[in-house]
């Protein structure tokens, strides 16, 4: 198995380049990695992961991951589950967003609403990272559903952890 860093959370983002929610998910991951949770997270490249990237798959098997999906197709979550196990948590931008897709801008140029959703998604993701790192004593990387969070497009934390 590859050498893996201790106490990190993997972030696996949507690669949907044709919709603003995919752009939002990728920009939110960068914001979390570069400013909000610097040194506590690692990105997992979804296309490489799906193509057989053993390093990324090994990381996702050994560490908690958060799937950040743009839409209900949940490609990041499904790919992670198929090749490494269920993500510890997940965010679906389209479910988290109170805005219609048209209000978010385009995949290449987000509107003010779209930029606000980058921050909202990054904030939700950062909170999940904190909770996962706090509960890193658990041995399984299994999600626990919370109906309120799931309704808001976030999954993986139980009531006590809210």
C-alpha positions as CSV (number, residue, x, y, z in Angstrom):
1,X,0.0,0.0,0.0
2,X,1.2,3.5,-0.7
3,X,2.6,5.8,2.1
4,X,-0.3,7.8,3.3
5,X,-0.2,11.0,5.4
6,X,-1.9,10.8,8.8
7,X,-5.1,12.5,9.8
8,X,-6.2,13.9,6.4
9,X,-9.6,13.9,4.8
10,X,-9.9,13.2,1.1
11,X,-11.9,15.5,-1.1
12,X,-13.3,14.0,-4.3
13,X,-15.0,16.6,-6.5
14,X,-17.4,16.5,-9.4
15,X,-15.7,16.7,-12.8
16,X,-18.9,17.9,-14.6
17,X,-17.5,20.7,-16.7
18,X,-20.7,21.4,-18.5
19,X,-22.7,22.8,-15.6
20,X,-22.1,25.6,-13.0
21,X,-22.6,23.2,-10.1
22,X,-19.5,21.2,-11.2
23,X,-17.4,24.4,-11.3
24,X,-18.8,25.3,-7.9
25,X,-17.8,22.0,-6.4
26,X,-14.2,22.2,-7.8
27,X,-13.7,25.8,-6.7
28,X,-15.0,25.0,-3.2
29,X,-12.6,22.1,-2.9
30,X,-9.7,24.4,-3.8
31,X,-10.9,27.0,-1.3
32,X,-11.0,24.4,1.5
33,X,-7.6,22.9,0.5
34,X,-5.8,26.2,0.1
35,X,-7.3,28.4,2.8
36,X,-9.9,26.8,5.1
37,X,-8.3,23.4,5.9
38,X,-4.7,23.8,4.6
39,X,-2.7,20.7,5.4
40,X,-5.7,18.7,6.6
41,X,-7.1,17.6,3.3
42,X,-6.0,15.9,0.1
43,X,-7.7,16.1,-3.3
44,X,-8.6,13.0,-5.2
45,X,-8.7,13.3,-9.0
46,X,-12.0,11.7,-10.0
47,X,-11.0,10.9,-13.6
48,X,-7.8,9.3,-12.5
49,X,-9.6,7.6,-9.6
50,X,-12.1,6.1,-12.1
51,X,-9.4,5.1,-14.6
52,X,-7.6,3.0,-11.9
53,X,-5.3,5.4,-10.0
54,X,-4.3,3.0,-7.3
55,X,-2.8,5.8,-5.1
56,X,-6.0,7.7,-5.0
57,X,-8.0,4.5,-4.4
58,X,-5.8,3.4,-1.6
59,X,-6.1,6.8,0.0
60,X,-9.9,6.6,-0.2
61,X,-9.9,3.1,1.4
62,X,-7.7,4.2,4.3
63,X,-8.9,7.7,5.0
64,X,-12.4,9.3,5.3
65,X,-13.5,11.0,2.1
66,X,-16.0,13.7,1.2
67,X,-17.7,13.4,-2.2
68,X,-18.6,16.9,-3.5
69,X,-21.0,16.3,-6.3
70,X,-22.5,18.9,-8.6
71,X,-25.8,17.2,-9.2
72,X,-28.0,14.2,-8.2
73,X,-26.0,11.9,-10.5
74,X,-23.5,11.8,-7.7
75,X,-20.6,10.5,-9.9
76,X,-18.0,11.3,-7.2
77,X,-19.9,9.5,-4.5
78,X,-20.8,6.5,-6.7
79,X,-17.2,6.1,-8.1
80,X,-15.7,6.3,-4.6
81,X,-18.1,3.7,-3.3
82,X,-17.5,1.4,-6.2
83,X,-13.7,1.4,-6.0
84,X,-12.9,2.2,-2.4
85,X,-16.0,2.1,-0.1
86,X,-18.7,4.6,0.8
87,X,-17.6,8.2,1.3
88,X,-17.7,9.3,4.9
89,X,-19.8,12.3,3.9
90,X,-21.1,14.0,0.8
91,X,-22.4,17.3,-0.5
92,X,-24.6,17.7,-3.6
93,X,-24.3,21.3,-4.7
94,X,-27.6,21.3,-6.6
95,X,-29.4,20.2,-3.4
96,X,-27.5,22.7,-1.2
97,X,-28.2,25.6,-3.5
98,X,-31.3,27.7,-3.0
99,X,-30.8,29.1,-6.5
100,X,-32.0,27.8,-9.8
101,X,-29.2,26.6,-12.1
102,X,-29.7,29.6,-14.4
103,X,-29.0,32.0,-11.5
104,X,-25.6,30.4,-10.9
105,X,-24.1,31.6,-14.1
106,X,-22.3,29.3,-16.6
107,X,-19.7,26.6,-16.1
108,X,-17.0,29.1,-17.3
109,X,-18.3,32.2,-15.6
110,X,-20.2,32.1,-12.3
111,X,-22.6,34.8,-11.3
112,X,-22.6,36.5,-7.9
113,X,-25.1,33.7,-6.8
114,X,-22.7,31.1,-8.1
115,X,-19.7,32.6,-6.3
116,X,-21.8,32.7,-3.1
117,X,-22.5,29.0,-3.6
118,X,-18.7,28.4,-3.8
119,X,-18.4,29.9,-0.3
120,X,-21.5,28.1,1.1
121,X,-20.2,24.7,-0.3
122,X,-16.7,25.3,1.0
123,X,-18.1,26.2,4.5
124,X,-20.2,23.1,4.6
125,X,-17.2,21.0,3.4
126,X,-14.9,22.6,6.0
127,X,-17.3,21.8,8.8
128,X,-17.5,18.2,7.6
129,X,-13.6,18.0,7.6
130,X,-13.5,19.3,11.2
131,X,-16.1,16.7,12.2
132,X,-14.4,13.8,10.4
133,X,-11.0,14.7,11.9
134,X,-12.5,15.0,15.4
135,X,-14.1,11.5,14.9
136,X,-11.0,10.0,13.3
137,X,-10.9,7.4,16.1
138,X,-13.6,5.5,14.4
139,X,-12.3,2.5,12.5
140,X,-14.9,2.4,9.7
141,X,-15.3,4.9,6.9
142,X,-19.1,4.5,6.8
143,X,-21.5,7.4,6.4
144,X,-24.3,8.0,9.0
145,X,-27.3,9.8,7.6
146,X,-28.9,12.9,9.1
147,X,-32.2,13.7,7.5
148,X,-31.8,17.5,7.9
149,X,-28.3,17.5,6.4
150,X,-29.3,15.1,3.7
151,X,-32.3,17.4,2.8
152,X,-29.8,20.2,2.5
153,X,-27.5,18.3,0.2
154,X,-25.1,17.1,2.9
155,X,-24.7,13.6,4.1
156,X,-22.5,11.7,6.5
157,X,-22.9,13.2,10.0
158,X,-25.3,12.0,12.7
159,X,-27.4,14.2,15.1
160,X,-24.8,14.2,17.9
161,X,-22.1,15.6,15.6
162,X,-24.2,18.5,14.3
